Amino acid sequence: LQTQQSWANLKKNESASLSNNGCTMFSFAFLVVSLSSGLVYGWPSLRRNLVSEEGSSLDEKALGVIFTVGSWSTQGGRFFFGLARDRYGTLKTACFSLLAVVAGSFGLAFSDKNNSTALAISLFLVGLGSGGQLCLQPVAGLFAKHRQGTVLASLSGAFQVSGLVFLVLTVISTNRKKSFGSFSGCLILLTVMAAIILPKHHFAKSSSTHGDDLDEMEAEEEEKLEINITDVQDGACVDNEIEKSESSMAMISSSHTEDVSSSCPKNNEHDDSHNIETVSNQADSSKKDTAVKLICTMEYFLLIFWFSVLIVPLQYYIATIGFQLERKGDSGTYTSLFSITYASAAGLSPFGGKIADICGLGIAQACATLLSAASFFILASDVNLNLQVLGLVSYGIGRMMTFGMFFSNVGKRFGYTHYGTLAGLGLI
């Protein structure tokens, strides 16, 4: 009985350790992504500061080029960071990404308001911070399959939270040297923390088993143990003879302990092999398939097609929203409101992931498509600025779900072995 109970307690402690490790890593990943990965999409606030507060003489074409350079590095750069993550590991790649953001933030702090080249290079480096998100998203592999959609969607929400950073910095001080310079110092501290906390290679699953999967396995094992213990105790009640009872109970206990101790590893091995086989067919055992083979599947092609159709107008929207709102009569209020609604959509990201986990990825993708389409329609219409707020909200939620479902599809359908390559290629 002591052997049975000790084994159960050992497994329970192991599961608790895995669960805590997953939550800790996810929390840190959320922090890093929120402060570094999507800073470029706070461009409307930075543009407004350059034009209105600093009196920059750059025209809309030059400002558009600056954003385009930063936007391309945000999307396309993730492809190269994905390749680097798959080859060199999480730690080195994520830290390099953070250092690029540090350099870019310093550049934005000290670039002249009319020097489009310096501003473009700085925003390009800031955009490379998106590589950190791609490196940290595989933290979802530490959780059970039915929770991975929620985890990945939450990190997409964190990406949008980072779009609020430029607004906050310009509100704190219109002097970029003070606000962006101080922010660069914070990012250096974050880089040091990443070097200490993140795993050198990839996020470990501990014996190819997710912490939540262990919880389910342990629940079954504990039920078996309780039945075994109950059987033994019932045997003691049935056999009331003094000497025979003691000897028979000793034999029952001994044989039962042997059976449990010998059978439990077998059951565990069976469960592990079953888990590995399941993940093999759907996700992490894509080790058997090369990245090229997965890229050539019709499933991946259709995913990229859907994502590409949406991402072009989504990028155009955020690049020109400040200019377009100004043409509709905005004096800066609604441009700032855009940054707020964009970041606030992150609060709904877990629900978007839950829709994918419960109703399926297709339903969640349909919701993302409809919300994005609604935002395009409202912006293109002649409705007043108050009603444009509905479009801003639809855009924030639609964009968050579009990226969230793209990453969820890659992770849940193809696994995390080649995650960086598959997700990065789609983004480029």
C-alpha positions as a Markdown table, in Angstrom:
| # | Residue | x | y | z |
|---|---|---|---|---|
| 1 | Leu | 0.0 | 0.0 | 0.0 |
| 2 | Gln | 2.8 | 2.4 | 0.9 |
| 3 | Thr | 4.5 | 1.6 | -2.5 |
| 4 | Gln | 1.2 | 2.3 | -4.3 |
| 5 | Gln | 0.7 | 5.6 | -2.5 |
| 6 | Ser | 4.3 | 6.7 | -2.9 |
| 7 | Trp | 4.1 | 6.1 | -6.6 |
| 8 | Ala | 0.9 | 8.1 | -6.9 |
| 9 | Asn | 2.4 | 11.0 | -4.9 |
| 10 | Leu | 5.5 | 11.0 | -7.0 |
| 11 | Lys | 3.5 | 11.2 | -10.2 |
| 12 | Lys | 1.3 | 14.0 | -8.7 |
| 13 | Asn | 4.3 | 16.0 | -7.7 |
| 14 | Glu | 5.8 | 15.6 | -11.2 |
| 15 | Ser | 2.6 | 16.8 | -12.8 |
| 16 | Ala | 2.4 | 19.8 | -10.5 |
| 17 | Ser | 6.0 | 20.7 | -11.4 |
| 18 | Leu | 5.2 | 20.5 | -15.1 |
| 19 | Ser | 2.1 | 22.5 | -14.7 |
| 20 | Asn | 3.9 | 25.3 | -12.8 |
| 21 | Asn | 6.7 | 25.3 | -15.3 |
| 22 | Gly | 4.3 | 25.7 | -18.1 |
| 23 | Cys | 2.5 | 28.6 | -16.4 |
| 24 | Thr | 5.8 | 30.3 | -15.5 |
| 25 | Met | 7.1 | 30.1 | -19.0 |
| 26 | Phe | 3.8 | 31.3 | -20.5 |
| 27 | Ser | 3.7 | 34.3 | -18.2 |
| 28 | Phe | 7.2 | 35.3 | -19.1 |
| 29 | Ala | 6.5 | 34.7 | -22.8 |
| 30 | Phe | 3.4 | 37.0 | -22.5 |
| 31 | Leu | 5.5 | 39.7 | -20.9 |
| 32 | Val | 8.2 | 39.6 | -23.6 |
| 33 | Val | 5.7 | 39.6 | -26.4 |
| 34 | Ser | 3.7 | 42.5 | -24.8 |
| 35 | Leu | 6.8 | 44.7 | -24.6 |
| 36 | Ser | 8.7 | 43.9 | -27.7 |
| 37 | Ser | 7.1 | 42.0 | -30.5 |
| 38 | Gly | 4.5 | 44.2 | -32.1 |
| 39 | Leu | 5.8 | 47.7 | -31.4 |
| 40 | Val | 5.7 | 48.6 | -35.1 |
| 41 | Tyr | 1.9 | 48.6 | -35.1 |
| 42 | Gly | 1.9 | 51.5 | -32.7 |
| 43 | Trp | 3.1 | 53.5 | -35.7 |
| 44 | Pro | -0.1 | 55.7 | -35.9 |
| 45 | Ser | 0.8 | 57.2 | -32.5 |
| 46 | Leu | 4.5 | 57.7 | -33.4 |
| 47 | Arg | 3.5 | 59.2 | -36.7 |
| 48 | Arg | 1.1 | 61.6 | -35.0 |
| 49 | Asn | 3.9 | 62.7 | -32.6 |
| 50 | Leu | 6.4 | 63.3 | -35.4 |
| 51 | Val | 3.9 | 65.4 | -37.5 |
| 52 | Ser | 1.9 | 67.3 | -34.9 |
| 53 | Glu | 4.2 | 67.6 | -31.9 |
| 54 | Glu | 7.6 | 67.7 | -33.5 |
| 55 | Gly | 6.6 | 69.4 | -36.7 |
| 56 | Ser | 8.3 | 66.9 | -39.1 |
| 57 | Ser | 8.4 | 68.0 | -42.7 |
| 58 | Leu | 8.2 | 64.4 | -44.0 |
| 59 | Asp | 5.3 | 63.8 | -46.4 |
| 60 | Glu | 2.9 | 60.9 | -46.3 |
| 61 | Lys | 4.9 | 59.0 | -48.9 |
| 62 | Ala | 8.0 | 59.1 | -46.8 |
| 63 | Leu | 6.1 | 58.3 | -43.7 |
| 64 | Gly | 4.5 | 55.3 | -45.5 |
| 65 | Val | 7.9 | 54.0 | -46.5 |
| 66 | Ile | 9.1 | 54.1 | -42.9 |
| 67 | Phe | 6.2 | 52.1 | -41.7 |
| 68 | Thr | 6.4 | 49.7 | -44.7 |
| 69 | Val | 10.1 | 48.9 | -43.8 |
| 70 | Gly | 9.2 | 48.2 | -40.2 |
| 71 | Ser | 6.1 | 46.2 | -41.2 |
| 72 | Trp | 8.1 | 44.0 | -43.5 |
| 73 | Ser | 10.8 | 43.3 | -40.9 |
| 74 | Thr | 8.0 | 42.4 | -38.5 |
| 75 | Gln | 6.4 | 39.9 | -40.9 |
| 76 | Gly | 9.3 | 38.8 | -43.1 |
| 77 | Gly | 11.9 | 38.8 | -40.3 |
| 78 | Arg | 10.0 | 36.2 | -38.4 |
| 79 | Phe | 10.7 | 33.7 | -41.2 |
| 80 | Phe | 14.5 | 34.0 | -40.6 |
| 81 | Phe | 14.0 | 34.0 | -36.9 |
| 82 | Gly | 11.9 | 30.9 | -37.3 |
| 83 | Leu | 14.7 | 29.1 | -39.2 |
| 84 | Ala | 17.2 | 30.3 | -36.5 |
| 85 | Arg | 14.9 | 29.1 | -33.7 |
| 86 | Asp | 14.6 | 25.6 | -35.2 |
| 87 | Arg | 18.3 | 25.3 | -35.7 |
| 88 | Tyr | 20.0 | 27.3 | -32.8 |
| 89 | Gly | 17.3 | 27.1 | -30.2 |
| 90 | Thr | 15.0 | 29.4 | -28.2 |
| 91 | Leu | 17.5 | 31.2 | -26.0 |
| 92 | Lys | 20.0 | 32.6 | -28.5 |
| 93 | Thr | 17.3 | 33.5 | -31.1 |
| 94 | Ala | 15.0 | 35.3 | -28.6 |
| 95 | Cys | 17.8 | 37.2 | -27.0 |
| 96 | Phe | 19.1 | 38.4 | -30.4 |
| 97 | Ser | 15.6 | 39.5 | -31.3 |
| 98 | Leu | 15.4 | 41.5 | -28.0 |
| 99 | Leu | 18.7 | 43.1 | -28.7 |
| 100 | Ala | 17.5 | 44.2 | -32.1 |
| 101 | Val | 14.6 | 46.0 | -30.4 |
| 102 | Val | 16.9 | 47.7 | -28.0 |
| 103 | Ala | 19.0 | 49.0 | -30.9 |
| 104 | Gly | 15.9 | 50.1 | -32.8 |
| 105 | Ser | 14.5 | 51.9 | -29.7 |
| 106 | Phe | 17.7 | 53.8 | -29.2 |
| 107 | Gly | 17.6 | 54.7 | -32.9 |
| 108 | Leu | 14.0 | 56.1 | -32.6 |
| 109 | Ala | 15.0 | 58.0 | -29.5 |
| 110 | Phe | 17.9 | 59.9 | -31.2 |
| 111 | Ser | 16.9 | 60.0 | -34.9 |
| 112 | Asp | 16.1 | 63.4 | -36.3 |
| 113 | Lys | 12.5 | 64.1 | -37.0 |
| 114 | Asn | 13.2 | 64.7 | -40.7 |
| 115 | Asn | 15.7 | 61.9 | -41.3 |
| 116 | Ser | 13.5 | 59.3 | -43.0 |
| 117 | Thr | 16.5 | 56.9 | -43.5 |
| 118 | Ala | 17.4 | 56.8 | -39.8 |
| 119 | Leu | 13.8 | 56.4 | -38.7 |
| 120 | Ala | 13.3 | 53.6 | -41.3 |
| 121 | Ile | 16.4 | 51.7 | -40.1 |
| 122 | Ser | 15.3 | 52.1 | -36.5 |
| 123 | Leu | 11.8 | 50.9 | -37.2 |
| 124 | Phe | 13.3 | 48.0 | -39.2 |
| 125 | Leu | 15.3 | 46.9 | -36.1 |
| 126 | Val | 12.2 | 47.3 | -33.8 |
| 127 | Gly | 10.3 | 45.1 | -36.2 |
| 128 | Leu | 12.8 | 42.3 | -35.7 |
| 129 | Gly | 11.4 | 42.0 | -32.2 |
| 130 | Ser | 8.5 | 40.0 | -33.7 |
| 131 | Gly | 11.0 | 37.1 | -33.9 |
| 132 | Gly | 10.8 | 36.8 | -30.1 |
| 133 | Gln | 7.1 | 36.0 | -30.4 |
| 134 | Leu | 7.8 | 33.2 | -32.9 |
| 135 | Cys | 10.5 | 31.8 | -30.6 |
| 136 | Leu | 8.2 | 31.8 | -27.6 |
| 137 | Gln | 4.9 | 30.6 | -29.1 |
| 138 | Pro | 6.0 | 26.9 | -28.9 |
| 139 | Val | 5.5 | 27.3 | -25.1 |
| 140 | Ala | 2.0 | 26.1 | -26.0 |
| 141 | Gly | 3.6 | 22.6 | -26.4 |
| 142 | Leu | 3.8 | 22.5 | -22.6 |
| 143 | Phe | 0.0 | 22.4 | -22.4 |
| 144 | Ala | -2.6 | 19.8 | -23.4 |
| 145 | Lys | -3.9 | 19.8 | -27.0 |
| 146 | His | -7.3 | 21.2 | -25.9 |
| 147 | Arg | -5.6 | 24.2 | -24.4 |
| 148 | Gln | -3.0 | 25.1 | -27.0 |
| 149 | Gly | -5.4 | 27.2 | -29.0 |
| 150 | Thr | -6.1 | 29.4 | -26.0 |
| 151 | Val | -2.4 | 29.7 | -25.3 |
| 152 | Leu | -1.4 | 30.7 | -28.8 |
| 153 | Ala | -4.4 | 33.1 | -29.2 |
| 154 | Ser | -3.4 | 34.7 | -25.9 |
| 155 | Leu | 0.1 | 35.3 | -27.2 |
| 156 | Ser | -1.4 | 36.9 | -30.3 |
| 157 | Gly | -3.3 | 39.2 | -27.9 |
| 158 | Ala | 0.0 | 40.0 | -26.2 |
| 159 | Phe | 1.4 | 41.0 | -29.6 |
| 160 | Gln | -1.4 | 43.5 | -30.0 |
| 161 | Val | -0.8 | 44.8 | -26.5 |
| 162 | Ser | 2.6 | 45.9 | -27.6 |
| 163 | Gly | 1.0 | 48.1 | -30.2 |
| 164 | Leu | 0.0 | 50.4 | -27.2 |
| 165 | Val | 3.6 | 51.0 | -26.1 |
| 166 | Phe | 4.3 | 53.9 | -28.6 |
| 167 | Leu | 1.1 | 55.6 | -27.5 |
| 168 | Val | 2.1 | 55.3 | -23.8 |
| 169 | Leu | 5.6 | 56.6 | -24.5 |
| 170 | Thr | 4.4 | 59.6 | -26.5 |
| 171 | Val | 1.8 | 60.4 | -23.7 |
| 172 | Ile | 4.5 | 60.2 | -21.0 |
| 173 | Ser | 6.7 | 62.6 | -23.0 |
| 174 | Thr | 6.8 | 64.0 | -26.5 |
| 175 | Asn | 10.5 | 64.1 | -26.1 |
| 176 | Arg | 11.6 | 60.9 | -27.8 |
| 177 | Lys | 15.1 | 61.0 | -26.3 |
| 178 | Lys | 13.6 | 60.7 | -22.8 |
| 179 | Ser | 10.7 | 58.3 | -23.4 |
| 180 | Phe | 12.2 | 55.9 | -26.0 |
| 181 | Gly | 15.6 | 56.1 | -24.3 |
| 182 | Ser | 14.2 | 55.0 | -21.0 |
| 183 | Phe | 12.2 | 52.3 | -22.7 |
| 184 | Ser | 15.4 | 50.9 | -24.2 |
| 185 | Gly | 16.8 | 50.5 | -20.7 |
| 186 | Cys | 13.8 | 48.5 | -19.7 |
| 187 | Leu | 14.3 | 46.2 | -22.7 |
| 188 | Ile | 17.9 | 45.6 | -21.7 |
| 189 | Leu | 16.7 | 44.3 | -18.3 |
| 190 | Leu | 14.1 | 42.1 | -20.1 |
| 191 | Thr | 16.9 | 40.7 | -22.3 |
| 192 | Val | 18.9 | 39.7 | -19.2 |
| 193 | Met | 15.9 | 38.0 | -17.7 |
| 194 | Ala | 15.3 | 36.1 | -20.9 |
| 195 | Ala | 18.9 | 34.9 | -20.9 |
| 196 | Ile | 18.3 | 33.5 | -17.4 |
| 197 | Ile | 14.8 | 32.1 | -17.7 |
| 198 | Leu | 14.5 | 30.7 | -21.3 |
| 199 | Pro | 15.6 | 27.2 | -22.2 |
| 200 | Lys | 18.7 | 26.8 | -24.3 |
| 201 | His | 17.1 | 24.7 | -27.0 |
| 202 | His | 13.3 | 24.1 | -27.1 |
| 203 | Phe | 10.6 | 24.1 | -24.4 |
| 204 | Ala | 10.9 | 20.7 | -22.7 |
| 205 | Lys | 7.8 | 18.5 | -22.5 |
| 206 | Ser | 9.4 | 16.1 | -20.0 |
| 207 | Ser | 9.2 | 12.6 | -21.3 |
| 208 | Ser | 7.1 | 13.5 | -24.3 |
| 209 | Thr | 4.1 | 14.2 | -22.1 |
| 210 | His | 2.2 | 17.4 | -21.5 |
| 211 | Gly | 1.6 | 18.4 | -17.9 |
| 212 | Asp | -2.1 | 18.4 | -18.4 |
| 213 | Asp | -1.9 | 15.0 | -20.1 |
| 214 | Leu | -0.2 | 13.7 | -17.0 |
| 215 | Asp | -3.0 | 15.0 | -14.9 |
| 216 | Glu | -5.5 | 13.0 | -17.0 |
| 217 | Met | -3.2 | 9.9 | -16.8 |
| 218 | Glu | -2.8 | 10.2 | -13.1 |
| 219 | Ala | -6.5 | 10.5 | -12.5 |
| 220 | Glu | -6.9 | 7.1 | -14.2 |
| 221 | Glu | -4.0 | 5.6 | -12.3 |
| 222 | Glu | -5.3 | 6.9 | -9.0 |
| 223 | Glu | -8.7 | 5.4 | -9.7 |
| 224 | Lys | -7.0 | 2.1 | -10.3 |
| 225 | Leu | -5.0 | 2.4 | -7.1 |
| 226 | Glu | -8.0 | 3.3 | -5.1 |
| 227 | Ile | -9.8 | 0.2 | -6.4 |
| 228 | Asn | -6.8 | -1.9 | -5.6 |
| 229 | Ile | -6.5 | -0.4 | -2.1 |
| 230 | Thr | -10.2 | -0.9 | -1.6 |
| 231 | Asp | -10.0 | -4.5 | -2.7 |
| 232 | Val | -7.2 | -5.1 | -0.3 |
| 233 | Gln | -9.1 | -3.5 | 2.5 |
| 234 | Asp | -12.2 | -5.4 | 1.6 |
| 235 | Gly | -10.1 | -8.6 | 1.7 |
| 236 | Ala | -9.2 | -7.8 | 5.3 |
| 237 | Cys | -12.9 | -7.4 | 6.3 |
| 238 | Val | -13.9 | -10.6 | 4.6 |
| 239 | Asp | -11.1 | -12.8 | 6.2 |
| 240 | Asn | -11.7 | -12.6 | 9.9 |
| 241 | Glu | -9.6 | -15.5 | 11.0 |
| 242 | Ile | -6.7 | -14.3 | 13.2 |
| 243 | Glu | -3.6 | -16.1 | 11.9 |
| 244 | Lys | -5.0 | -17.0 | 8.4 |
| 245 | Ser | -6.2 | -13.4 | 8.0 |
| 246 | Glu | -2.8 | -12.0 | 8.8 |
| 247 | Ser | -0.9 | -14.3 | 6.5 |
| 248 | Ser | -3.4 | -14.1 | 3.7 |
| 249 | Met | -3.5 | -10.3 | 3.9 |
| 250 | Ala | 0.3 | -10.2 | 3.8 |
| 251 | Met | 0.2 | -12.3 | 0.7 |
| 252 | Ile | -2.6 | -10.2 | -0.9 |
| 253 | Ser | -0.8 | -7.0 | 0.0 |
| 254 | Ser | 2.5 | -8.3 | -1.3 |
| 255 | Ser | 1.2 | -9.6 | -4.5 |
| 256 | His | -1.0 | -6.6 | -5.0 |
| 257 | Thr | 2.0 | -4.3 | -4.5 |
| 258 | Glu | 4.0 | -6.3 | -7.0 |
| 259 | Asp | 1.2 | -6.2 | -9.5 |
| 260 | Val | 0.7 | -2.5 | -9.2 |
| 261 | Ser | 4.4 | -1.6 | -9.2 |
| 262 | Ser | 5.0 | -3.9 | -12.2 |
| 263 | Ser | 1.8 | -3.0 | -14.0 |
| 264 | Cys | 1.9 | 0.8 | -13.4 |
| 265 | Pro | 5.1 | 1.3 | -15.4 |
| 266 | Lys | 3.5 | -0.8 | -18.2 |
| 267 | Asn | 0.4 | 1.3 | -18.1 |
| 268 | Asn | 2.5 | 4.4 | -18.1 |
| 269 | Glu | 4.5 | 3.1 | -21.0 |
| 270 | His | 1.4 | 2.3 | -22.8 |
| 271 | Asp | -0.1 | 5.8 | -22.2 |
| 272 | Asp | 3.2 | 7.4 | -23.2 |
| 273 | Ser | 3.4 | 5.5 | -26.4 |
| 274 | His | -0.2 | 6.2 | -27.1 |
| 275 | Asn | 0.4 | 10.0 | -26.4 |
| 276 | Ile | 3.4 | 10.0 | -28.6 |
| 277 | Glu | 1.6 | 8.2 | -31.4 |
| 278 | Thr | -1.3 | 10.7 | -31.2 |
| 279 | Val | 1.0 | 13.7 | -31.2 |
| 280 | Ser | 2.9 | 12.0 | -33.9 |
| 281 | Asn | 0.0 | 11.9 | -36.3 |
| 282 | Gln | -1.1 | 15.5 | -35.5 |
| 283 | Ala | 1.8 | 17.5 | -34.2 |
| 284 | Asp | 5.1 | 16.9 | -32.5 |
| 285 | Ser | 6.0 | 13.7 | -34.2 |
| 286 | Ser | 6.2 | 15.7 | -37.4 |
| 287 | Lys | 9.9 | 14.9 | -36.7 |
| 288 | Lys | 9.2 | 12.0 | -39.2 |
| 289 | Asp | 8.2 | 14.6 | -41.8 |
| 290 | Thr | 10.6 | 17.2 | -43.1 |
| 291 | Ala | 9.6 | 20.8 | -43.2 |
| 292 | Val | 9.6 | 20.7 | -47.0 |
| 293 | Lys | 7.1 | 17.8 | -46.9 |
| 294 | Leu | 4.8 | 19.7 | -44.6 |
| 295 | Ile | 5.0 | 22.8 | -46.7 |
| 296 | Cys | 4.0 | 20.9 | -49.8 |
| 297 | Thr | 0.7 | 19.6 | -48.2 |
| 298 | Met | -2.6 | 21.0 | -49.5 |
| 299 | Glu | -3.6 | 21.7 | -45.9 |
| 300 | Tyr | -0.7 | 24.1 | -45.5 |
| 301 | Phe | -1.2 | 25.7 | -48.9 |
| 302 | Leu | -4.9 | 26.5 | -48.1 |
| 303 | Leu | -3.9 | 27.9 | -44.7 |
| 304 | Ile | -1.4 | 30.3 | -46.3 |
| 305 | Phe | -3.9 | 31.2 | -49.0 |
| 306 | Trp | -6.5 | 32.2 | -46.4 |
| 307 | Phe | -4.0 | 34.1 | -44.3 |
| 308 | Ser | -2.6 | 36.0 | -47.4 |
| 309 | Val | -6.0 | 37.1 | -48.6 |
| 310 | Leu | -6.6 | 38.8 | -45.2 |
| 311 | Ile | -3.2 | 40.1 | -44.2 |
| 312 | Val | -2.8 | 42.5 | -47.2 |
| 313 | Pro | -5.8 | 44.7 | -46.4 |
| 314 | Leu | -5.1 | 44.3 | -42.6 |
| 315 | Gln | -1.6 | 45.7 | -43.2 |
| 316 | Tyr | -2.8 | 48.5 | -45.4 |
| 317 | Tyr | -5.5 | 49.4 | -42.8 |
| 318 | Ile | -3.0 | 50.0 | -40.0 |
| 319 | Ala | -0.5 | 51.8 | -42.2 |
| 320 | Thr | -3.0 | 54.4 | -43.3 |
| 321 | Ile | -5.5 | 54.6 | -40.5 |
| 322 | Gly | -4.1 | 57.8 | -39.1 |
| 323 | Phe | -4.1 | 59.6 | -42.5 |
| 324 | Gln | -7.6 | 58.3 | -43.4 |
| 325 | Leu | -9.1 | 59.3 | -40.0 |
| 326 | Glu | -7.6 | 62.8 | -40.5 |
| 327 | Arg | -9.3 | 63.1 | -43.9 |
| 328 | Lys | -12.6 | 62.3 | -42.1 |
| 329 | Gly | -12.0 | 65.1 | -39.7 |
| 330 | Asp | -10.1 | 63.6 | -36.8 |
| 331 | Ser | -7.8 | 65.9 | -34.9 |
| 332 | Gly | -5.9 | 63.0 | -33.2 |
| 333 | Thr | -8.5 | 61.7 | -30.7 |
| 334 | Tyr | -9.6 | 58.8 | -32.9 |
| 335 | Thr | -6.0 | 57.9 | -33.9 |
| 336 | Ser | -5.2 | 57.5 | -30.2 |
| 337 | Leu | -8.4 | 55.6 | -29.7 |
| 338 | Phe | -7.3 | 53.2 | -32.5 |
| 339 | Ser | -4.2 | 52.3 | -30.5 |
| 340 | Ile | -6.3 | 51.7 | -27.4 |
| 341 | Thr | -8.9 | 49.5 | -29.2 |
| 342 | Tyr | -6.1 | 47.6 | -31.0 |
| 343 | Ala | -4.4 | 46.7 | -27.7 |
| 344 | Ser | -7.7 | 46.1 | -25.8 |
| 345 | Ala | -8.6 | 43.4 | -28.2 |
| 346 | Ala | -6.0 | 41.3 | -26.4 |
| 347 | Gly | -8.5 | 40.9 | -23.5 |
| 348 | Leu | -10.7 | 38.8 | -25.8 |
| 349 | Ser | -7.8 | 36.6 | -27.2 |
| 350 | Pro | -8.4 | 33.7 | -24.7 |
| 351 | Phe | -12.0 | 33.6 | -25.8 |
| 352 | Gly | -10.9 | 33.5 | -29.5 |
| 353 | Gly | -8.7 | 30.6 | -28.6 |
| 354 | Lys | -11.4 | 28.9 | -26.7 |
| 355 | Ile | -13.7 | 29.1 | -29.7 |
| 356 | Ala | -11.0 | 27.3 | -31.7 |
| 357 | Asp | -10.5 | 24.6 | -29.0 |
| 358 | Ile | -14.2 | 24.0 | -28.5 |
| 359 | Cys | -15.9 | 24.7 | -31.9 |
| 360 | Gly | -13.0 | 24.0 | -34.1 |
| 361 | Leu | -10.4 | 26.0 | -36.0 |
| 362 | Gly | -12.7 | 26.6 | -39.0 |
| 363 | Ile | -15.4 | 28.3 | -37.0 |
| 364 | Ala | -12.8 | 30.6 | -35.4 |
| 365 | Gln | -11.3 | 31.4 | -38.8 |
| 366 | Ala | -14.8 | 32.3 | -40.1 |
| 367 | Cys | -15.3 | 34.7 | -37.2 |
| 368 | Ala | -11.9 | 36.3 | -37.8 |
| 369 | Thr | -12.7 | 36.8 | -41.5 |
| 370 | Leu | -16.1 | 38.3 | -40.9 |
| 371 | Leu | -14.8 | 40.8 | -38.3 |
| 372 | Ser | -11.9 | 41.9 | -40.5 |
| 373 | Ala | -14.3 | 42.3 | -43.5 |
| 374 | Ala | -16.6 | 44.5 | -41.3 |
| 375 | Ser | -13.7 | 46.8 | -40.4 |
| 376 | Phe | -12.8 | 47.3 | -44.1 |
| 377 | Phe | -16.4 | 48.0 | -45.0 |
| 378 | Ile | -16.9 | 50.6 | -42.2 |
| 379 | Leu | -13.6 | 52.4 | -43.0 |
| 380 | Ala | -14.5 | 52.6 | -46.7 |
| 381 | Ser | -17.9 | 54.0 | -45.9 |
| 382 | Asp | -18.8 | 57.6 | -45.3 |
| 383 | Val | -20.2 | 57.1 | -41.7 |
| 384 | Asn | -19.2 | 59.7 | -39.1 |
| 385 | Leu | -16.3 | 59.3 | -36.7 |
| 386 | Asn | -18.4 | 58.0 | -33.9 |
| 387 | Leu | -19.5 | 55.0 | -36.0 |
| 388 | Gln | -15.9 | 54.5 | -37.2 |
| 389 | Val | -15.2 | 53.3 | -33.6 |
| 390 | Leu | -17.2 | 50.2 | -34.5 |
| 391 | Gly | -14.8 | 49.6 | -37.3 |
| 392 | Leu | -11.8 | 50.1 | -35.1 |
| 393 | Val | -13.1 | 47.6 | -32.6 |
| 394 | Ser | -13.9 | 45.1 | -35.4 |
| 395 | Tyr | -10.4 | 45.5 | -36.8 |
| 396 | Gly | -8.7 | 45.0 | -33.4 |
| 397 | Ile | -10.6 | 41.8 | -32.7 |
| 398 | Gly | -10.5 | 40.5 | -36.3 |
| 399 | Arg | -6.8 | 41.0 | -36.7 |
| 400 | Met | -6.0 | 39.4 | -33.3 |
| 401 | Met | -8.1 | 36.3 | -34.3 |
| 402 | Thr | -6.6 | 36.1 | -37.8 |
| 403 | Phe | -3.1 | 35.9 | -36.4 |
| 404 | Gly | -4.2 | 33.7 | -33.5 |
| 405 | Met | -5.9 | 31.2 | -35.8 |
| 406 | Phe | -2.9 | 31.2 | -38.2 |
| 407 | Phe | -0.5 | 30.3 | -35.4 |
| 408 | Ser | -3.0 | 27.8 | -33.8 |
| 409 | Asn | -3.4 | 26.0 | -37.1 |
| 410 | Val | 0.4 | 25.7 | -37.6 |
| 411 | Gly | 0.9 | 24.5 | -34.0 |
| 412 | Lys | -2.1 | 22.1 | -33.7 |
| 413 | Arg | -2.0 | 20.7 | -37.2 |
| 414 | Phe | 1.8 | 20.5 | -37.9 |
| 415 | Gly | 3.3 | 20.5 | -34.4 |
| 416 | Tyr | 6.3 | 22.4 | -33.0 |
| 417 | Thr | 9.3 | 20.6 | -34.5 |
| 418 | His | 9.3 | 22.8 | -37.6 |
| 419 | Tyr | 7.1 | 25.5 | -36.1 |
| 420 | Gly | 9.5 | 28.4 | -36.8 |
| 421 | Thr | 9.9 | 27.5 | -40.4 |
| 422 | Leu | 6.2 | 26.9 | -41.2 |
| 423 | Ala | 4.9 | 29.9 | -39.3 |
| 424 | Gly | 7.7 | 32.2 | -40.6 |
| 425 | Leu | 7.2 | 31.2 | -44.2 |
| 426 | Gly | 3.5 | 32.0 | -43.9 |
| 427 | Leu | 4.3 | 35.4 | -42.5 |
| 428 | Ile | 6.9 | 36.3 | -45.1 |
